[in-house]
Amino acid sequence: STLEGGINTIARRMPFMRQLVNSAGTSSKYVVWIEQSNAQGTADMTGEGELKNQVSFDLVEKSCEVKKVTAFIKVSKEMIADIPFMQGEINAELMQLVELKLDEQILSGSGLGNNLTGVLTNATAFAAPTFAVASIQDANNSDVLRLAISQVAAGNFSANYILMNPIDVAAMELTKTSDGAYTYPMFVPQMDGITRVKNIPIIENNGVAEGDYLVGDFTKDNLRMREEMNVQVGYVNDDFTKNLITVLVEARACNFVKSNDYGAFVKGNFATDIAVIDAP
């Protein structure tokens, strides 16, 4: 028989969060930062001979613990020797699985136990401004996103990405008026072909649950890598007597949004939020 090169692998989504957030390295088990809180007083005009305006604030120490993402596989020494490309395929598979788990944790990790704290855990829930409550005629996904962008701006941040499931992006682009006209331009003028709302690019990925969205300034999410993904090979328990080897891939990281930056992210569900703003 003739063996085709490579392995037909299972189709998986592409990891994407590391490319969006503020990513850097660390050499410590804990990443520590200082936050300003409990600010009191403000600057004001002062007349001659009058008491000047006092201001104060507290400084609070916060920290994020580095946690580990791992995956390993056992394989026979014969397989590694007999199939030339097997070692590379195994390494690539394990690295992809670890990368996808890290990606998931950056987005939606609960922060409990061994989990990282993802963006969604500290993102602010969608809150329609007063003028929009039950006031938007035939409200749709685009309306919700536009209001979410304004909510980020109202918190003194500037959104730079919108995260959506590909199904929801298609639904938004195919929305039509009662006479059949598209409410969203089918042909995006930018050469990159990326759909935008108020010139903010939409990132389509199946890592975002269908029906949900996240709008934010992703420079305010901080990923710190203690160990980049690394491959280790060795014997575990009775591997040696069974002619097996264990291949391990792991990475260590922490992820955090500083408390004063929670407003940089707005999360929501399209159906729920449309119901809030749709005119009766």
N, C-alpha and C positions, 0 to 999 in steps of 0.2 A: 504494500500500500504506500501511497504518497501522503505524507503528513503536511497539511497546510500550516504555515507559520502562525504563531500567536494563539490566543484563546478568545473565543467569542464570549465576552464578559456580559454580565447583567447590566442593563442600562440603569444608570443612577443619575440623579440631578447633579449639577455642577455646584460645588461650594462657592460662595460669593461674599460672605460677610467680611473676611479678612481684608478684602480689597477696598471696603468702604470705610472701615473704622480707623481710628488712630492707633496704629500698631507699632510697638517698639519692643526691645528686649529688656530683660531684668536679670540680675545675678543673685536675687534674694528670694527667700521663701515667702516673704510678705512685701507688698508694695504699699507704702504709706504716703499720705498726702494731708494737707491742712485745708480745712474749709472755713469760710467766714459764715457766721450765723448770728442770730439775735441782734441784728443791726437796729440801732435806735438813734433818733434825731436826724436832722438834715441840715444842709447849708441853707442860709437865708440872708436876707438883707439886714444890715445892722446900722443903726443910727449912731451919731457921735455920743460917746459917754454911756452907751447902752451895753448890756451884757451880750457877749458874742454867743454864737450858737454851738452847743456842744454835741458831738456825735460819739457813738461807741459801738463796738461789736465784739463778739467772742470769736476765738479761734479754736476749732475742734479738730482733733487728730482722728483720721479715718484710715482703715487699712483693708487690703484685699489679699486673701491667702491663695497662693499658687496651688492648683489642683491638677490631677493627672488624667489623661485620656490614653487608653491602651487597647491593643488587640493582638492576639497571637494565634499561630496555627502550627500544627504538628505535621511533618511531612517525612517520608522515608528518604534515606540517603540514596536509595536506588532511583527514585523518581528524579531527584535533583541531578543525578549523574546521567540518566538515560534520556531525559527530555531537555535539550539544550537551553530552551528559553524559560524553563519552569522557575528558576530562581528569580529572574526579573519579574515574571508575572506575579509570583507570590508577594514580593516586596511591593509592587505597585498596588496590588489588591489591598493589602493591609494598610498602606499609607493612605489610600483613598478612603477607606472606612474610618480611619482615625481623623482625617481631615474633615469628613462629613459630620462626624460627631462633634468635633470642635466647632464647626460652622453652626450646627444646631444649638450648641450651648451659648455661643455668642449672641444669637438671636433670642432664644427663649429659655435658657437655663434658669431654674428656679432659685438658685443660690442656696438651696438646702442640702445638707449632707455633703456629698462629693461633687455636687453640681456647681458650675460657674453661675454667676449672676448675669443673665442675658438682658439685652436692651428692653425687651417687652416687659420684664419684671418691674422696671422702674419708669416705664413710659407713662405719660399722662393720658387719661382716657379722653376721648373726643367730647367736647362740650360746645354745643352750637351757641354762637352769640345771640343775644336777644332778638336782633332784627331778623334772624333766619329761622327761629322756632316757628314751625307750622306756617311758614311764609313763602317757601320756594315752590313755585308751580312745577308739577311733574318732575320732582327732584330725582336725580340719578347719581351714579358713582362720581362723575366729574364734579358735581356740586359739593358732595361730601369732601372730596380731596381738596377743593379750593378753600373750603372753610377750615379744614385741618391745617392747611398751609398758613392761613391767617391766624390760627390759634398759636402756631409755633412763633410767628412774627410778633404776636401780642405779648409773648413771653420774653421778647428781646433776643430771639434767636433767628437764624436764617436757614431754612430747610434746604438741603442739597440733594436728597434722594427720597423717592417714594418706593416702598416695597409692596409688591402685589403678586398674587397668583396669576399665572398666564391665562387661566380661564376668565378671571375677572377683567383682565386687560382686554381680551377679545370681546367680552360682553359690553364693555364701555365703548370700544371703537365701533361696535355694530349697532349701537343705540340709534333709533330713528324717530323722527317726528311722526305725527299722525298721517302726514301726506307722503311718507316714505323717504324723506331727506335725512341724510346722516347728521346727527347732532355733534359728531366728532369728526375732524378731518381724517379721511382714510389714508391720505398720502402725506406723511410727515415731511416737512420741508428740509430738515437736517439730513445731511448725507449719511449719518450713522444709522438712520432708520429707527431711532429710539423714540418711543412715544413720550411726550412731555405734557405736564400740566403747569401752566404759568412758568414755562421754560425750565421746570424741574424734572429731570429724567426719571422715568419709571423703570425700576429694576424688576424684571419678571423672573420668578423662581418658585419651584414647587415646594421649597422650604417654608413658604408663607402659606398658611391654611387658606383654602378657598373661601371667599367671603370676607376675609380680614384684610387689613392694610396697616402700614406703618409709615408715617411721614416724619422726617426729622433731619437734624444737623448731625450727621454721623461722625463728625470730627469730635463730638462730645462723648462718644463711647471709646473707652480705653482698653485695648488688648495688650497685655504684657506677657511675652513668651519667655519662660524660664529655660525651657528646652524645646528647640525645634524638633520636628519629627525625626526620630532616629531608629535605625534597624539594628537589632541585636540577635545573635544566633548562639544557641547553647544546648546543653543537655539538661533535662528536668526529670527527676525521679528515675524511672527505669528506661529512659530514652535510649541510653547507650546499649543496653542488652537487647532492645527491640529494633535497633538500627534506625531510630528516629532522631530527628533534630527539631527543636522548637525555635520558630522564628517569631520575634516580638517587635512590634512597632509601638512607640509611645511618644507623647508630647506632654509638656507641663506648661500651664498658663493660668493667668487670672484675667478677669474681665470686669470692668466697673464703669458706671456713670456717676460722677460726683453729684452730691445731693442738690447743689445749686443749679445743676444742668438737667434735672429731670424734665423740665418744661421744653427742652430742645426736641423731645420726641412725643408725638401724638399717635395713639393707636385706636383702632375701632373696628367695627363690623358694618359693612355697607348696608345690609338690610335693617339693622337696628338704628343706624344713624339717619338713613333716609326717612324712616318712620317719624323721626323727631322733627325734621325740617320740611317735610312734604306738606304743601298747603292742602287743607281739606276740601 
